[in-house]
Amino acid sequence: MSIILISGDQVKKVLSAKEAVDVVEQVYKDHGLDKVVMPAKINLNMGINGEWPHFFGSANSMPAYVDSLKAMGVKFASGYTKNPEKGLPFIHATIILTEPETGCPIAVVDGTYITAIRTGAATAVAVKYLARKDSAVVGIIGAGLQGRMHILALNEVIDIKEIRVADIREEAAVKCAKEMNELLGLNVRAVKSNKEAVDDSDIVITATIADEPLVMKEWLKKGALVVSVGSYQELDEQIPLTCDKLVVDSWAQNAHRGELLKLVKDGRISEKDIYSELGYIASGKKAGRENADELICACLIGMGSLDIGTAKFVYNKLKDTEGVVKFDLI
Ligand SMILES: NC(=O)c1ccc[n+]([C@@H]2O[C@H](COP(=O)([O-])OP(=O)(O)OC[C@H]3O[C@@H](n4cnc5c(N)ncnc54)[C@H](O)[C@@H]3O)[C@@H](O)[C@H]2O)c1
């Protein structure tokens, strides 16, 4: 029995942003049709807040099966807050794919790029169903890897007039804007404050490692879509508490981690306050945006199904190609 090994570079070569958005949308549709098996993530706390064992990190085990893609596997993903100081990415991830019919392993895939692009793609799917159709101005807070991936993916679903990027490190915003302008020929501008990024933006995205409100409700324009993908709180609590529609990728996962965690713990948000999971909207079971004035907030904490579906798509593209590395297990 042999498996193939797929590197991050190989993934980047064969997976376009457009394909990532399409695969992720398909996975959401499967969710909406109840065609996904996905238990809640298991978290391994390696001392994310400095507690024992003091490594300032944590790791998630994220198994899933997506029926329409016949994709089964698990992602093991770690986030270490001190990595950027060491010149290492905050997130590392590895995916193991198995045959759904037999459970036999078929591939080990670098999951770091897949994690990055599928997260931008998930927001792009949210934008497709929840943003105003004429959305053209985007404010992004967080000019790291996710900020970049969001620009790549959004470029596939809307006609972008302007993107404003803010970061607590001004130089990071400037670098991100320069790189993305060069890569895509878009109008990406670094701005000096979060408010400047948000003012008059049709779509507001937060993708930072902060755990504090970065976007205030009174800054948002009528009809805005706010998407939070960071792993902790990034929004003024009034946004999820009082928006017209609160959408999540998975309620079970949002109840344990991310933007809504504090509100859930304090008993101020529960499942009944969620308008819908995004999958039910993508599959047509529930309406997305219904008018131009709705303020919609989407909290997308991330789901293993998106990684496994995307990895299987990449595997199918590469499995019979020349030069793919095979590894005999037995
Ligand atoms: N929802 C998902 O599916 C998913 C997937 C991957 C990553 N994430 C999360 O997305 C977030 C960003 O990940 P990344 O890989 O881009 O990290 P990164 O380290 O590459 O970038 C984070 C950026 O946020 C900036 N930042 C930190 N604090 C800030 C603040 N208070 N105000 C403004 N900017 C601030 C940093 O300067 C940095 O540029 C993390 O919380 C990560 O866990 C979520």
The ligand as a Gaussian input file, in Angstrom:
#p B3LYP/6-31G(d) Opt

LIG

0 1
 N      -11.299000      31.041000      10.460000
 C      -10.439000      30.248000       9.879000
 O      -10.799000      29.313000       9.188000
 C       -8.978000      30.541000      10.027000
 C       -8.012000      29.874000       9.259000
 C       -6.683000      30.255000       9.381000
 C       -6.343000      31.262000      10.265000
 N       -7.306000      31.837000      11.025000
 C       -7.005000      32.907000      11.974000
 O       -6.852000      34.111000      11.235000
 C       -6.028000      34.991000      11.996000
 C       -4.932000      35.542000      11.103000
 O       -4.086000      34.475000      10.681000
 P       -2.823000      34.763000       9.744000
 O       -2.306000      33.448000       9.318000
 O       -3.163000      35.788000       8.720000
 O       -1.818000      35.422000      10.800000
 P       -0.609000      36.409000      10.504000
 O        0.264000      36.388000      11.704000
 O       -0.024000      36.131000       9.159000
 O       -1.320000      37.851000      10.405000
 C       -1.985000      38.452000      11.479000
 C       -1.897000      39.960000      11.311000
 O       -2.721000      40.568000      12.312000
 C       -2.052000      41.738000      12.753000
 N       -2.569000      42.139000      14.039000
 C       -2.354000      41.560000      15.250000
 N       -3.008000      42.238000      16.205000
 C       -3.674000      43.257000      15.585000
 C       -4.520000      44.299000      16.041000
 N       -4.813000      44.432000      17.328000
 N       -5.011000      45.155000      15.125000
 C       -4.706000      45.057000      13.805000
 N       -3.897000      44.078000      13.326000
 C       -3.389000      43.186000      14.193000
 C       -0.587000      41.330000      12.785000
 O        0.265000      42.454000      12.799000
 C       -0.470000      40.510000      11.509000
 O       -0.083000      41.281000      10.385000
 C       -5.537000      34.182000      13.196000
 O       -6.354000      34.451000      14.315000
 C       -5.732000      32.755000      12.751000
 O       -5.871000      31.868000      13.830000
 C       -8.605000      31.518000      10.903000

